[in-house]
Each structure stands twice: as structure tokens, then as C-alpha cells.
């Protein structure tokens, strides 16, 4: 597992990607984000980027589920 953070630097999260290392359920991990001034994005499967890159829009909420 890789963890990255900007503790005490007051930076906002704009994009992220989840890559699970073990899945014994046979289901796919999906997630979507709510972006400031934009709303909810389309869901993406594990391994894909959710959020914005180079647009400077903060992620305000995250939904994660197995399907």
C-alpha cells in the first residue's frame, strides 16, 4: 500500500486512484467523486483516476462501493 499526504500544508485533494492488491470477493471496486463547482463525476473502476488534473477543483466527497 502506498500512502501520500500533505499534512499541515493545507492542500486540497483534486484527484486520486485506488488500486487494491487483493480482491477475494470476485467483485469490482468502483468510486466516484463530487468536485467543487461541478458535481458528481461518472463512476470509475479500480485503477482509474477520479477527480480533475490541472483544473484546480477540490474533491468535496467520495463514494466507494463493490459491485
N, C-alpha and C positions, 0 to 999 in steps of 0.2 A: 504494500500500500504506500502511496506517495501522498504526503500532506504538504500543502503550501499555504502560507498565511502572511498577512501584513499586520501583525499585532501592533497596536499603538501608532500606526501610520495613517489611520483614518482614510483608508482607500476603500472604494466600493467594489463589490463583485459584479462583473459585467458579463462573464462567460465562464462555463466550466464543462467538464466532460467526466463521466463516470465509466470506469472500466472494471467490472467485477472480475475477480480472479477465479472464483469458484461458484458454480450455479448447479445445485443438485435438484432443483425443483422442475427443471425442464421448461421453465417459463422465461420470457424475455423481460428485462428491466427497461422501463420507459420513464422519461421525465420531461417536464416542460417548465418554463419559467414565465413569470409576469415581469415585463420590462417597463420601467418608468416612462410614462408618456406614450406607450404603445399598446400595452395589454398582454394577454396570454399568447405565447408562441405556439406553433404546432408541436405536438409531442415528437420526441426523437428517441431512438433505441440506444442502448448502452454502446459507448464507443464514439458517439457523435457529439458535437459541441452544441450546447444550449446557451442562448444569450446573444450578445452582439459583440463584434470585434471592430474597433476603430470608429464606433458611433458614439461612445461615451454615454451609454444609457445603463443605469444601475438595475440589477436584478432586485425586485422587491419581494418575490415569493417563489417557492419551488414546490412542484408536485412530483412525487416519485411513486411508481407502482409496478407490480409484476402482472403480466398478462399472458 
